[in-house]
């Protein structure tokens, strides 16, 4: 009887631990209406033609106002910006002096940005993703988000929380490329000026609208 009770208690504890990631995600989406942070991103390409996997590291700043407004500014090694103003998703490559503009509602739903910054609530996320708790790892609580749409390039997103704070985003795409984005100096529900999420193509830039 004692042994059976111990097994049941251990099983309950494991289930509760696994549920923690979903609870953290729900709390983050519900309570984090705005925020900003610094980030480091490591992108690792799969091994090819007998060569070892290759990685590249970049970093910058991240800001958001929920729903549907966010900004990633890559500051190193190359300057790039991704800005969602509520209507248009802008991607700017400073080295190429090229801007790509796409209708936000058509491309944002099943993206990592929707998970952490754009979705208004957990119900909206569940329309585009299958969400399930994953085991705790590296001191973080994890959620796995798998896109329901099969035609996209995104295979899987894992979101790691430290308490109720966003800590890590792991992205696996259809080409086997893995991207790990870690967040630092996160500030939530801080006032962010609306003009932060406005984008005007620089003079002389090549603008491609899709």
Order of alpha helices (4+ residues) and beta strands (2+ residues): alpha-beta-beta-beta-beta-beta-beta-alpha-alpha-beta-beta-beta-beta-beta-beta
